[in-house]
Amino acid sequence: MDKYDVIVVGGGNAAFCAALSARETCGRVLVLERSPEDEAGGNSRFTAGLMRVAYTGVEDLKRPIPDLSPEEIARTDFGTYTEDQFLDDMARVTEYRCDPDLTEILVKKSLDTVAWMRSKGVRFTAAWGRQAFNINGRFKFWGGLTVEAVGGGPGLVENLTNAARKNGIEVWYEARVTGLIADDDGVQGVKVKVKGRTTEVYAKSVVLAAGGFQANPEMRARYLGPGWELAKVRGTRFNTGDVLKMALDIGAAPTGNWSGCHAVAWERNAPEFGDLAVGDQFQKHSYPWGVYINAEGRRFVDEGADFRNYTYAKYGRVILNQPGQFAWQVFDAKMKPQLRDEYKIKQVTKVTANTLEELVKKLDDVNAEVALQELKAYNAAVQTGIPFNPNVKDGRGTQGLAIPKSNWANTLDTPPYEAYAVTCGITFTFGGLRINTEAQVMSTDGLPIPGLFAAGELVGGIFYFNYPGGTGLTNGAVFGKIAGASAARAAA
């Protein structure tokens, strides 16, 4: 009987970090990826490749980005993002529910893990394009998000796959795990359907890293609630929650925010699942510089409540709850230079007009009369005496509106005006399996299940309600590395 030391279920960032980590101390490691090779990489492949790490200055950042040039360093204010700041951000955005032990590991291992990935051949750069503003010729980073994989999500997956091959890790594509082989002594392997044929593969340890249930409309409606079957899926069509269910079927403990997820503003007419050719460009994240209008012609959210990194992952849910599950983002010509590159792609639902009167008539499915009143009331409420500054919470807000705009409020007064139609795009689900600090999957009896480990989106207890941008990939990498090392130790 053929037996591996460690089997890793999944083929994204968390899975490959687990496989590479396990391979450091054990012989035979197998990665099982459900998708065909041309769609492989899970949700990781659809991301921008941003990774949130704690750092005290540029010397720390040189660990994952050793090729930062003196010129780049001279023209950039990287600032600092301390462990305490990272912990505060995690606590604040999850309303203090994130598991303290797991969160502390996530934060304290963030920089070391990304530097370890670099040592395996994953290349990183500074995220000048997405996370820094050019102020008088110097780039200033904000919000603690500095590091991104070269080539974004596709580059990350390609680098990890190459590293796995170089390290002698076997990767099977079109290999769908259909069950865990388990007995009183724990998990012994998996049942897997490889290119249509079912077989059993045995191992001393199994790591589950196969994503959440966001691509399963039935599970979305059941756990997230009515209406969630109508959301678009930002990423892979293969994250259908099957592996989560298998673990629960053998007594794994569920934990975390099962009715919660990461969901963003997404192109209204995007396809049902992610499109690798477009990647994450269907997202529309420049809403802090404009206003939202729903079908009734009303604003419905404080677009300037906080930096985008701390609101974008929860505003998808707010859009889904609007009549018709959509909204329009409205900007004027002053803000055009602030709009992110994703607004320039050809697959956008966009209208342009020279007056607000003309614009509201072009907004499909919107009460134009109410929308015009709403935009005029907003313009009148902007505190124009406070200077606009996109780098800080500038306090330039509105006065007297039922729904305020707290920062970055600019009057819509400079034509041409533009509006973009968005709906809800779900990224990943927050509920999952309970693990301990060694990434062992815990049973409902409160004990570790021998031979079973987990990492990535299918682990619960870390994110609730919302999440700080760039933490998903870091979380997958940190606990992937731990799960791989723990699985290898158990195999030995």
Secondary structure per residue as TSV (DSSP state, phi and psi in degrees):
chain	resnum	aa	ss	phi	psi
A	1	M	-	360.0	126.2
A	2	D	-	-72.3	131.0
A	3	K	E	-136.2	132.4
A	4	Y	E	-96.9	159.5
A	5	D	E	-72.6	-51.3
A	6	V	E	-135.7	132.0
A	7	I	E	-108.7	132.4
A	8	V	E	-111.8	124.3
A	9	V	E	-96.8	113.5
A	10	G	-	124.9	161.1
A	11	G	-	-140.6	31.5
A	12	G	S	-107.2	-158.3
A	13	N	H	-57.7	-51.7
A	14	A	H	-62.5	-42.3
A	15	A	H	-63.4	-47.6
A	16	F	H	-69.6	-34.7
A	17	C	H	-62.7	-39.1
A	18	A	H	-64.2	-44.6
A	19	A	H	-64.3	-44.5
A	20	L	H	-65.0	-38.6
A	21	S	H	-67.4	-44.2
A	22	A	H	-62.7	-39.6
A	23	R	H	-65.5	-20.2
A	24	E	T	-62.5	-29.3
A	25	T	T	-126.5	-0.1
A	26	C	-	-136.9	165.3
A	27	G	S	-80.6	-63.2
A	28	R	-	-107.2	115.5
A	29	V	E	-123.2	132.5
A	30	L	E	-122.2	130.9
A	31	V	E	-106.9	127.1
A	32	L	E	-108.9	111.6
A	33	E	-	-110.8	122.6
A	34	R	S	-66.3	-33.9
A	35	S	S	-82.6	162.6
A	36	P	-	-63.8	159.7
A	37	E	G	-58.8	-35.2
A	38	D	G	-72.9	-11.2
A	39	E	G	-115.1	9.7
A	40	A	-	-71.1	162.9
A	41	G	S	113.4	-1.0
A	42	G	G	57.6	-152.4
A	43	N	G	-68.4	-25.4
A	44	S	G	-54.6	-36.1
A	45	R	G	-67.9	-22.7
A	46	F	G	-91.9	-3.6
A	47	T	S	-84.7	172.7
A	48	A	-	-82.4	-8.8
A	49	G	-	82.6	17.7
A	50	L	E	-79.4	138.5
A	51	M	E	-131.6	119.3
A	52	R	-	-78.9	123.1
A	53	V	-	-133.3	150.5
A	54	A	-	-82.6	134.3
A	55	Y	B	-152.3	150.9
A	56	T	S	-102.0	-2.6
A	57	G	S	165.6	-173.1
A	58	V	H	-64.4	-29.8
A	59	E	H	-62.0	-39.1
A	60	D	H	-63.3	-42.6
A	61	L	H	-67.7	-24.3
A	62	K	T	-68.2	-15.9
A	63	R	T	-66.5	-52.6
A	64	P	T	-80.8	-21.0
A	65	I	-	-123.1	70.1
A	66	P	T	-67.0	-19.1
A	67	D	T	-93.5	19.8
A	68	L	-	-61.4	124.6
A	69	S	-	-84.7	157.9
A	70	P	H	-56.3	-35.7
A	71	E	H	-65.9	-43.7
A	72	E	H	-63.3	-41.2
A	73	I	H	-65.8	-39.8
A	74	A	H	-64.8	-34.3
A	75	R	T	-97.6	13.4
A	76	T	E	-129.8	133.7
A	77	D	E	-100.0	97.0
A	78	F	-	-76.4	-19.5
A	79	G	-	61.8	-156.9
A	80	T	-	-134.2	158.1
A	81	Y	B	-144.0	93.0
A	82	T	-	-75.8	164.6
A	83	E	H	-57.6	-38.9
A	84	D	H	-63.3	-40.2
A	85	Q	H	-64.6	-42.3
A	86	F	H	-62.4	-46.7
A	87	L	H	-60.4	-42.2
A	88	D	H	-61.7	-44.2
A	89	D	H	-62.0	-44.2
A	90	M	H	-61.2	-45.1
A	91	A	H	-64.6	-46.3
A	92	R	H	-63.2	-49.7
A	93	V	H	-75.0	-21.7
A	94	T	T	-95.8	12.0
A	95	E	T	54.2	40.3
A	96	Y	T	64.5	24.0
A	97	R	-	-100.0	-15.6
A	98	C	S	-59.0	141.4
A	99	D	-	-58.9	120.3
A	100	P	H	-63.7	-38.4
A	101	D	H	-69.5	-46.2
A	102	L	H	-67.1	-38.1
A	103	T	H	-67.3	-38.3
A	104	E	H	-63.2	-40.5
A	105	I	H	-64.4	-46.0
A	106	L	H	-52.8	-47.9
A	107	V	H	-71.2	-49.8
A	108	K	H	-71.5	-24.8
A	109	K	T	-97.7	-0.3
A	110	S	H	-60.0	-52.7
A	111	L	H	-67.5	-45.5
A	112	D	H	-58.1	-40.8
A	113	T	H	-68.0	-42.7
A	114	V	H	-67.8	-36.2
A	115	A	H	-65.1	-38.1
A	116	W	H	-62.7	-41.8
A	117	M	H	-60.5	-39.3
A	118	R	H	-60.9	-39.6
A	119	S	H	-65.5	-22.0
A	120	K	T	-88.3	-6.3
A	121	G	T	111.3	5.1
A	122	V	-	-84.3	125.3
A	123	R	-	-97.7	139.6
A	124	F	E	-125.2	158.2
A	125	T	E	-140.5	175.8
A	126	A	E	-85.9	142.0
A	127	A	-	-84.8	58.5
A	128	W	H	-58.0	-40.4
A	129	G	H	-66.7	-31.3
A	130	R	H	-109.2	-25.1
A	131	Q	H	-123.9	6.5
A	132	A	E	-129.6	147.7
A	133	F	E	-109.6	141.8
A	134	N	E	-87.2	113.2
A	135	I	E	-118.8	111.8
A	136	N	T	50.2	44.2
A	137	G	T	85.0	-3.1
A	138	R	E	-116.6	136.9
A	139	F	E	-83.9	135.3
A	140	K	E	-121.9	123.2
A	141	F	E	-83.5	149.0
A	142	W	-	-138.3	155.8
A	143	G	T	72.8	9.0
A	144	G	T	77.5	7.0
A	145	L	-	-110.8	106.0
A	146	T	-	-122.8	-31.7
A	147	V	E	-101.0	133.3
A	148	E	E	-137.4	150.5
A	149	A	E	-68.9	137.6
A	150	V	T	-63.7	127.9
A	151	G	T	84.5	9.8
A	152	G	H	62.0	-153.2
A	153	G	H	-59.1	-45.8
A	154	P	H	-60.6	-39.6
A	155	G	H	-64.7	-40.1
A	156	L	H	-60.5	-49.7
A	157	V	H	-64.0	-41.5
A	158	E	H	-61.9	-46.1
A	159	N	H	-62.5	-42.5
A	160	L	H	-66.3	-40.9
A	161	T	H	-63.9	-44.3
A	162	N	H	-61.6	-40.9
A	163	A	H	-62.7	-41.2
A	164	A	H	-61.6	-46.6
A	165	R	H	-62.8	-42.2
A	166	K	H	-62.4	-30.5
A	167	N	T	-92.8	12.2
A	168	G	T	73.6	26.0
A	169	I	-	-89.1	131.6
A	170	E	E	-79.6	137.7
A	171	V	E	-125.7	122.2
A	172	W	E	-106.7	127.2
A	173	Y	S	-97.8	164.7
A	174	E	S	50.6	41.1
A	175	A	E	-118.5	93.9
A	176	R	E	-95.0	117.1
A	177	V	E	-73.2	128.1
A	178	T	E	-110.2	-9.0
A	179	G	E	-175.9	158.8
A	180	L	E	-97.5	138.0
A	181	I	E	-91.1	112.1
A	182	A	E	-140.0	148.8
A	183	D	E	-141.8	-163.8
A	184	D	T	-62.7	-19.8
A	185	D	T	-93.5	3.4
A	186	G	E	112.2	-159.8
A	187	V	E	-88.5	130.1
A	188	Q	E	-112.2	-7.8
A	189	G	E	159.4	-160.4
A	190	V	E	-138.8	151.7
A	191	K	E	-90.5	133.4
A	192	V	E	-140.7	138.3
A	193	K	E	-101.3	108.1
A	194	V	E	-104.2	114.1
A	195	K	T	48.8	43.0
A	196	G	T	92.9	-6.9
A	197	R	E	-114.8	129.4
A	198	T	E	-87.1	136.3
A	199	T	E	-145.8	170.9
A	200	E	E	-114.8	135.0
A	201	V	E	-124.2	128.6
A	202	Y	E	-102.4	150.8
A	203	A	E	-154.9	159.2
A	204	K	E	-77.2	-27.4
A	205	S	E	-144.4	149.5
A	206	V	E	-127.7	131.4
A	207	V	E	-109.7	125.6
A	208	L	E	-94.9	121.3
A	209	A	-	-148.1	54.4
A	210	A	-	-110.9	20.9
A	211	G	-	81.4	177.0
A	212	G	-	-87.6	-155.1
A	213	F	S	-114.4	23.1
A	214	Q	T	-65.2	-23.2
A	215	A	T	-90.7	12.2
A	216	N	-	-113.0	101.1
A	217	P	H	-62.1	-32.1
A	218	E	H	-66.1	-45.0
A	219	M	H	-69.2	-34.7
A	220	R	I	-60.3	-47.5
A	221	A	I	-65.5	-37.3
A	222	R	I	-69.2	-43.6
A	223	Y	I	-98.4	-42.2
A	224	L	I	-82.3	-29.7
A	225	G	-	122.0	171.0
A	226	P	T	-57.6	140.6
A	227	G	T	97.7	-23.0
A	228	W	G	-71.5	-19.0
A	229	E	G	-67.1	-12.7
A	230	L	G	-91.2	-5.9
A	231	A	S	-73.2	153.8
A	232	K	E	-83.2	151.4
A	233	V	E	-101.2	120.2
A	234	R	-	-68.9	-31.7
A	235	G	S	-115.3	-139.4
A	236	T	-	-68.5	149.2
A	237	R	T	-82.4	-3.6
A	238	F	T	-93.8	-6.8
A	239	N	-	-87.7	80.2
A	240	T	-	-107.1	11.0
A	241	G	S	81.1	3.6
A	242	D	H	-59.8	-42.1
A	243	V	H	-70.6	-35.3
A	244	L	H	-57.3	-48.4
A	245	K	H	-61.0	-41.4
A	246	M	H	-58.2	-42.7
A	247	A	H	-66.3	-42.8
A	248	L	H	-63.3	-35.6
A	249	D	H	-63.7	-26.6
A	250	I	T	-100.1	15.6
A	251	G	T	98.9	12.5
A	252	A	B	-67.5	147.5
A	253	A	-	-86.8	127.5
A	254	P	E	-79.6	150.2
A	255	T	E	-153.7	166.9
A	256	G	S	90.8	-163.5
A	257	N	-	-93.5	76.8
A	258	W	T	-65.9	-21.6
A	259	S	T	-96.0	9.3
A	260	G	-	-114.6	157.8
A	261	C	E	-160.3	168.6
A	262	H	E	-92.4	118.0
A	263	A	E	-145.4	138.5
A	264	V	E	-129.1	173.2
A	265	A	E	-71.3	129.0
A	266	W	E	-139.9	144.1
A	267	E	E	-44.6	126.6
A	268	R	T	-59.0	-36.9
A	269	N	T	-104.0	23.7
A	270	A	-	-66.4	158.8
A	271	P	-	-66.4	170.9
A	272	E	S	-61.3	-39.2
A	273	F	S	-118.6	172.3
A	274	G	-	-61.7	152.8
A	275	D	-	-116.9	114.9
A	276	L	T	-62.0	-26.5
A	277	A	T	-69.2	-30.5
A	278	V	T	-96.9	-27.1
A	279	G	T	63.7	-132.3
A	280	D	T	-93.9	14.0
A	281	Q	T	-74.8	-8.7
A	282	F	T	-71.2	-17.5
A	283	Q	B	-66.8	155.0
A	284	K	-	-136.2	92.2
A	285	H	-	-106.8	11.8
A	286	S	-	-95.6	16.6
A	287	Y	G	-55.3	-26.4
A	288	P	G	-60.1	-20.3
A	289	W	G	-92.9	-0.1
A	290	G	S	-137.4	-154.3
A	291	V	E	-132.2	154.5
A	292	Y	E	-97.7	140.2
A	293	I	E	-131.1	133.4
A	294	N	-	-99.3	-174.5
A	295	A	T	-59.9	-30.8
A	296	E	T	-79.4	-3.0
A	297	G	S	86.4	12.7
A	298	R	-	-106.8	148.6
A	299	R	-	-74.7	149.6
A	300	F	-	-139.4	1.3
A	301	V	S	-153.5	152.6
A	302	D	-	-81.1	100.2
A	303	E	T	-64.5	-23.3
A	304	G	T	-111.2	29.0
A	305	A	S	-62.9	-33.7
A	306	D	S	-163.3	174.3
A	307	F	-	-55.7	146.5
A	308	R	G	-49.6	-39.3
A	309	N	G	-56.9	-21.9
A	310	Y	G	-107.3	0.5
A	311	T	T	-124.9	-24.7
A	312	Y	H	-62.0	-32.4
A	313	A	H	-77.9	-10.7
A	314	K	H	-110.3	-14.3
A	315	Y	H	-77.3	-16.6
A	316	G	H	-59.7	-42.1
A	317	R	H	-61.5	-41.0
A	318	V	H	-63.5	-40.5
A	319	I	H	-66.5	-41.3
A	320	L	H	-59.5	-30.3
A	321	N	T	-82.8	-1.9
A	322	Q	S	-81.0	157.7
A	323	P	G	-55.9	128.8
A	324	G	G	77.8	2.9
A	325	Q	G	56.9	36.7
A	326	F	-	-149.0	170.5
A	327	A	E	-156.8	169.6
A	328	W	E	-116.7	138.0
A	329	Q	E	-98.5	126.4
A	330	V	E	-113.5	132.1
A	331	F	E	-134.4	159.2
A	332	D	-	-112.7	178.7
A	333	A	G	-64.2	-26.8
A	334	K	G	-58.8	-37.3
A	335	M	G	-89.8	-7.0
A	336	K	G	-52.8	-42.9
A	337	P	G	-63.9	-21.5
A	338	Q	G	-82.9	-13.9
A	339	L	S	-70.1	138.4
A	340	R	-	-70.4	163.6
A	341	D	G	-58.1	-27.9
A	342	E	G	-63.7	-16.1
A	343	Y	G	-79.3	-11.0
A	344	K	G	-96.7	-5.6
A	345	I	S	-70.7	160.1
A	346	K	S	-79.2	-20.1
A	347	Q	S	-86.3	62.0
A	348	V	-	-125.4	149.5
A	349	T	-	-99.3	104.2
A	350	K	E	-136.3	142.8
A	351	V	E	-127.4	151.0
A	352	T	E	-131.0	145.2
A	353	A	E	-156.0	160.2
A	354	N	S	-94.1	-12.5
A	355	T	S	-134.9	157.1
A	356	L	H	-64.7	-35.4
A	357	E	H	-58.6	-43.8
A	358	E	H	-69.9	-39.2
A	359	L	H	-62.1	-49.4
A	360	V	H	-62.7	-29.8
A	361	K	H	-70.0	-22.2
A	362	K	H	-89.5	-7.7
A	363	L	S	-78.0	105.4
A	364	D	T	-55.6	136.9
A	365	D	T	65.7	22.4
A	366	V	S	-117.5	141.7
A	367	N	-	-70.8	100.9
A	368	A	H	-65.4	-38.6
A	369	E	H	-62.9	-48.5
A	370	V	H	-65.9	-40.4
A	371	A	H	-59.5	-41.7
A	372	L	H	-64.4	-44.1
A	373	Q	H	-59.9	-41.5
A	374	E	H	-64.9	-43.4
A	375	L	H	-68.2	-37.1
A	376	K	H	-67.9	-40.3
A	377	A	H	-64.9	-39.9
A	378	Y	H	-61.2	-49.1
A	379	N	H	-56.3	-41.2
A	380	A	H	-69.3	-23.0
A	381	A	H	-90.8	-10.7
A	382	V	B	-68.7	132.7
A	383	Q	-	-84.3	85.0
A	384	T	T	-70.6	-13.9
A	385	G	T	-71.9	-17.5
A	386	I	S	-92.2	129.3
A	387	P	-	-68.3	145.2
A	388	F	-	-81.1	130.5
A	389	N	-	-144.3	107.6
A	390	P	T	-69.6	-11.9
A	391	N	T	-85.6	-17.3
A	392	V	S	-133.6	165.0
A	393	K	-	-71.3	100.4
A	394	D	-	-82.4	-5.8
A	395	G	-	69.5	5.4
A	396	R	-	-79.6	93.0
A	397	G	-	-117.1	-163.5
A	398	T	B	-113.0	160.3
A	399	Q	S	-124.2	134.0
A	400	G	S	85.8	4.9
A	401	L	-	-91.8	148.9
A	402	A	S	-60.0	-41.9
A	403	I	S	-114.1	108.9
A	404	P	-	-73.5	165.0
A	405	K	-	-116.6	117.7
A	406	S	-	-82.5	-31.2
A	407	N	S	-140.9	160.1
A	408	W	-	58.6	29.5
A	409	A	-	-79.1	119.4
A	410	N	-	-123.2	137.2
A	411	T	-	-64.1	141.7
A	412	L	-	-87.6	93.3
A	413	D	-	-141.0	2.8
A	414	T	S	-120.1	106.1
A	415	P	S	-74.2	162.7
A	416	P	S	-76.7	147.7
A	417	Y	E	-91.0	148.1
A	418	E	E	-131.2	146.5
A	419	A	E	-138.8	142.3
A	420	Y	E	-124.3	132.0
A	421	A	E	-87.8	131.4
A	422	V	E	-132.0	156.6
A	423	T	E	-130.5	-162.6
A	424	C	E	-95.6	128.3
A	425	G	E	-114.0	119.7
A	426	I	E	-88.9	132.8
A	427	T	E	-95.1	-62.3
A	428	F	E	-154.6	161.2
A	429	T	E	-93.7	152.2
A	430	F	-	-96.0	-23.0
A	431	G	-	-76.6	149.2
A	432	G	E	-173.7	-155.2
A	433	L	E	-86.7	147.2
A	434	R	-	-82.9	127.2
A	435	I	B	-121.8	161.8
A	436	N	-	-97.0	-173.8
A	437	T	T	-70.6	-11.4
A	438	E	T	-95.0	7.5
A	439	A	-	66.9	20.4
A	440	Q	E	-76.0	137.6
A	441	V	E	-76.0	130.3
A	442	M	E	-92.1	146.4
A	443	S	B	-88.6	169.4
A	444	T	T	-68.3	-12.3
A	445	D	T	-84.1	-5.3
A	446	G	S	90.2	10.5
A	447	L	S	-114.5	153.5
A	448	P	E	-64.7	142.9
A	449	I	E	-84.0	116.2
A	450	P	E	-57.4	135.4
A	451	G	E	80.6	4.8
A	452	L	E	-123.8	128.3
A	453	F	E	-133.7	160.2
A	454	A	E	-150.5	154.7
A	455	A	-	-157.1	158.7
A	456	G	G	88.4	-153.0
A	457	E	G	-61.1	-26.8
A	458	L	G	-85.2	7.8
A	459	V	B	-94.2	132.5
A	460	G	-	-99.4	171.0
A	461	G	S	95.5	-4.1
A	462	I	S	-102.1	-42.7
A	463	F	-	-113.3	134.8
A	464	Y	-	-134.0	133.5
A	465	F	S	67.4	-37.0
A	466	N	-	-165.5	178.8
A	467	Y	-	-162.4	151.4
A	468	P	-	-78.2	129.3
A	469	G	T	-46.6	139.7
A	470	G	T	82.9	2.4
A	471	T	H	-85.2	-22.0
A	472	G	H	-63.4	-49.7
A	473	L	H	-66.0	-39.4
A	474	T	H	-62.4	-44.1
A	475	N	H	-59.0	-46.3
A	476	G	H	-61.6	-41.6
A	477	A	H	-69.5	-47.1
A	478	V	H	-60.3	-51.9
A	479	F	H	-79.2	-23.5
A	480	G	H	-62.1	-47.3
A	481	K	H	-61.4	-42.9
A	482	I	H	-65.9	-44.4
A	483	A	H	-61.7	-42.1
A	484	G	H	-63.3	-44.1
A	485	A	H	-66.4	-41.3
A	486	S	H	-65.8	-40.7
A	487	A	H	-64.6	-39.4
A	488	A	H	-66.5	-39.8
A	489	R	H	-62.5	-44.0
A	490	A	H	-64.2	-37.9
A	491	A	H	-65.6	-35.2
A	492	A	-	-73.3	360.0
